[in-house]
């Protein structure tokens, strides 16, 4: 990648360790923020006087901010500087967190709406942080072996953040102050921004002309599809959500057509003709639909259907997330034949098989074997996504690669949540689990086909270790 040739004076291990720490902790905070409300639905509903519609928006609003902002954040990181966009993302994350905190003191009629606004702003900030974080890793770690290690640590931070959110919410709930977890996020983000300014060197990618029209069309399309997916889970008429989703599809088609005609597009659709590039982003999308989507609703299922406590549901989600952390850290020792796209395939299959074990739990504790195996699969995928995203990105456009990959993950998550919620309320948990698992396994087959094609198109290189 051309990113590696950029002027980034990382003169020693200390500078590189600082960069990796900043990128990993930023990702951890973003994912912790994302999962905070997932196991604490009862408290959130009570504090913010949230009915079914408001609660649907509360659970989906940060995904909206993430998905709408991620690709643009990655593009801006390449153009204006990865450290700059990372710090800007932290600042916006802090602003959104402050809005969430203020929502708790607002008049009862405004609380849920203000909290939703805060969550959307948090999502936009998290998008900048995550997109720039992975781009920074791509710049700072040049050799395949060290990049594999760094990507594993980044993947572990992602999983750790998913685990930390529910535990932080449960601890705050136990103390009787829901806002403590959000205050912790704000304080940690301030400290991280200060450390980043002192320890990380700025880097930029290829300077390109801005694609204002492409940005506007993408924003409109992403906003429409996310709002449509959220409305699909609310009490609004289904036809309203259907019109939004159809309109979004039309705008996305227009976006593709426009980008194909641009001399310097924000996202050139021809990139997806490269099998390795297509495989890693498809894997991220499938992970969102089949894994993150279902697990995002598992806390609600455990509390409302299996009569779990907030703490016990957090422990069950924690088994999945902590396992993924440990596996991501150990992924650099995977056999050579399972590197690259094959690593993504193996992780998707394991995730699907693990979720199949959760089809008919007799109690909350009956979920743990499936959570454990699915966590192993997600850990394998997360580490592989980090490395393959950086390696397959176009020259000089690591931020774009990160933005595309994470956009795919969170758009997939939004679709997965909508699909799983629909199946859960109409056909029950077993059907929702079965469909999500089959999506993961079918996605693994598609990723394998792309991986084999990529291997046939280029000479096989020695696997990095």
JOLINPE-V698329 format. One record per residue. N is the residue number from 1. RES is the residue in one small letter. PSI is psi in whole degrees, 0 to 359 (999 if undefined). Layout:
# JOLINPE-V698329
[[N,RES,PSI] [N,RES,PSI]]
This chain:
# JOLINPE-V698329
[[1,x,145] [2,x,339] [3,x,327] [4,x,343] [5,x,0] [6,x,160] [7,x,94] [8,x,92] [9,x,77] [10,x,91] [11,x,349] [12,x,175] [13,x,327] [14,x,315] [15,x,320] [16,x,322] [17,x,321] [18,x,316] [19,x,314] [20,x,321] [21,x,316] [22,x,311] [23,x,319] [24,x,316] [25,x,322] [26,x,316] [27,x,318] [28,x,312] [29,x,320] [30,x,314] [31,x,327] [32,x,317] [33,x,318] [34,x,320] [35,x,0] [36,x,312] [37,x,354] [38,x,329] [39,x,9] [40,x,41] [41,x,319] [42,x,312] [43,x,316] [44,x,317] [45,x,319] [46,x,312] [47,x,320] [48,x,13] [49,x,47] [50,x,121] [51,x,186] [52,x,318] [53,x,313] [54,x,321] [55,x,322] [56,x,317] [57,x,323] [58,x,317] [59,x,336] [60,x,351] [61,x,324] [62,x,326] [63,x,322] [64,x,309] [65,x,320] [66,x,309] [67,x,318] [68,x,326] [69,x,340] [70,x,309] [71,x,318] [72,x,320] [73,x,317] [74,x,320] [75,x,317] [76,x,326] [77,x,318] [78,x,322] [79,x,315] [80,x,355] [81,x,130] [82,x,317] [83,x,320] [84,x,314] [85,x,325] [86,x,312] [87,x,322] [88,x,319] [89,x,317] [90,x,320] [91,x,317] [92,x,323] [93,x,318] [94,x,316] [95,x,313] [96,x,322] [97,x,320] [98,x,319] [99,x,317] [100,x,318] [101,x,318] [102,x,332] [103,x,327] [104,x,338] [105,x,1] [106,x,164] [107,x,147] [108,x,321] [109,x,342] [110,x,350] [111,x,307] [112,x,320] [113,x,317] [114,x,323] [115,x,320] [116,x,316] [117,x,316] [118,x,320] [119,x,322] [120,x,316] [121,x,318] [122,x,318] [123,x,319] [124,x,318] [125,x,318] [126,x,326] [127,x,313] [128,x,319] [129,x,312] [130,x,314] [131,x,316] [132,x,328] [133,x,311] [134,x,326] [135,x,321] [136,x,320] [137,x,319] [138,x,324] [139,x,320] [140,x,339] [141,x,104] [142,x,324] [143,x,144] [144,x,318] [145,x,315] [146,x,330] [147,x,323] [148,x,317] [149,x,314] [150,x,320] [151,x,325] [152,x,319] [153,x,319] [154,x,316] [155,x,323] [156,x,321] [157,x,322] [158,x,311] [159,x,322] [160,x,322] [161,x,320] [162,x,320] [163,x,322] [164,x,326] [165,x,303] [166,x,322] [167,x,319] [168,x,318] [169,x,320] [170,x,319] [171,x,316] [172,x,322] [173,x,319] [174,x,323] [175,x,351] [176,x,15] [177,x,90] [178,x,330] [179,x,345] [180,x,320] [181,x,322] [182,x,322] [183,x,322] [184,x,319] [185,x,312] [186,x,316] [187,x,314] [188,x,322] [189,x,322] [190,x,314] [191,x,319] [192,x,320] [193,x,319] [194,x,317] [195,x,320] [196,x,316] [197,x,326] [198,x,333] [199,x,344] [200,x,132] [201,x,142] [202,x,149] [203,x,146] [204,x,160] [205,x,212] [206,x,127] [207,x,120] [208,x,156] [209,x,146] [210,x,148] [211,x,73] [212,x,316] [213,x,318] [214,x,319] [215,x,314] [216,x,317] [217,x,318] [218,x,316] [219,x,313] [220,x,316] [221,x,314] [222,x,319] [223,x,315] [224,x,315] [225,x,324] [226,x,316] [227,x,319] [228,x,318] [229,x,323] [230,x,316] [231,x,331] [232,x,333] [233,x,355] [234,x,189] [235,x,4] [236,x,153] [237,x,139] [238,x,330] [239,x,332] [240,x,312] [241,x,322] [242,x,318] [243,x,317] [244,x,316] [245,x,320] [246,x,317] [247,x,320] [248,x,318] [249,x,320] [250,x,319] [251,x,321] [252,x,320] [253,x,319] [254,x,323] [255,x,315] [256,x,315] [257,x,318] [258,x,314] [259,x,328] [260,x,335] [261,x,344] [262,x,143] [263,x,323] [264,x,77] [265,x,157] [266,x,315] [267,x,110] [268,x,115] [269,x,338] [270,x,342] [271,x,327] [272,x,353] [273,x,343] [274,x,116] [275,x,322] [276,x,318] [277,x,313] [278,x,321] [279,x,315] [280,x,325] [281,x,329] [282,x,319] [283,x,319] [284,x,317] [285,x,314] [286,x,322] [287,x,317] [288,x,312] [289,x,309] [290,x,334] [291,x,298] [292,x,321] [293,x,311] [294,x,314] [295,x,332] [296,x,333] [297,x,352] [298,x,324] [299,x,315] [300,x,318] [301,x,314] [302,x,321] [303,x,314] [304,x,328] [305,x,316] [306,x,3] [307,x,44] [308,x,157] [309,x,164] [310,x,319] [311,x,317] [312,x,321] [313,x,324] [314,x,323] [315,x,318] [316,x,314] [317,x,325] [318,x,325] [319,x,315] [320,x,311] [321,x,316] [322,x,322] [323,x,318] [324,x,325] [325,x,309] [326,x,320] [327,x,320] [328,x,318] [329,x,327] [330,x,359] [331,x,336] [332,x,347] [333,x,10] [334,x,152] [335,x,151] [336,x,326] [337,x,350] [338,x,13] [339,x,168] [340,x,223] [341,x,330] [342,x,329] [343,x,319] [344,x,319] [345,x,312] [346,x,318] [347,x,318] [348,x,318] [349,x,313] [350,x,319] [351,x,315] [352,x,316] [353,x,321] [354,x,317] [355,x,328] [356,x,332] [357,x,349] [358,x,15] [359,x,317] [360,x,69] [361,x,136] [362,x,339] [363,x,174] [364,x,317] [365,x,341] [366,x,351] [367,x,344] [368,x,323] [369,x,318] [370,x,320] [371,x,321] [372,x,310] [373,x,319] [374,x,325] [375,x,322] [376,x,314] [377,x,316] [378,x,324] [379,x,317] [380,x,317] [381,x,313] [382,x,316] [383,x,319] [384,x,322] [385,x,316] [386,x,312] [387,x,314] [388,x,327] [389,x,314] [390,x,317] [391,x,329] [392,x,354] [393,x,146] [394,x,155] [395,x,128] [396,x,10] [397,x,48] [398,x,323] [399,x,319] [400,x,314] [401,x,315] [402,x,318] [403,x,317] [404,x,314] [405,x,315] [406,x,329] [407,x,316] [408,x,318] [409,x,314] [410,x,331] [411,x,317] [412,x,319] [413,x,316] [414,x,317] [415,x,318] [416,x,319] [417,x,315] [418,x,315] [419,x,314] [420,x,321] [421,x,319] [422,x,314] [423,x,322] [424,x,319] [425,x,340] [426,x,317] [427,x,349] [428,x,166] [429,x,315] [430,x,319] [431,x,319] [432,x,317] [433,x,316] [434,x,314] [435,x,314] [436,x,319] [437,x,319] [438,x,325] [439,x,317] [440,x,316] [441,x,319] [442,x,321] [443,x,323] [444,x,321] [445,x,317] [446,x,318] [447,x,321] [448,x,317] [449,x,317] [450,x,322] [451,x,316] [452,x,318] [453,x,318] [454,x,322] [455,x,328] [456,x,335] [457,x,347] [458,x,156] [459,x,143] [460,x,131] [461,x,154] [462,x,137] [463,x,137] [464,x,137] [465,x,999]]
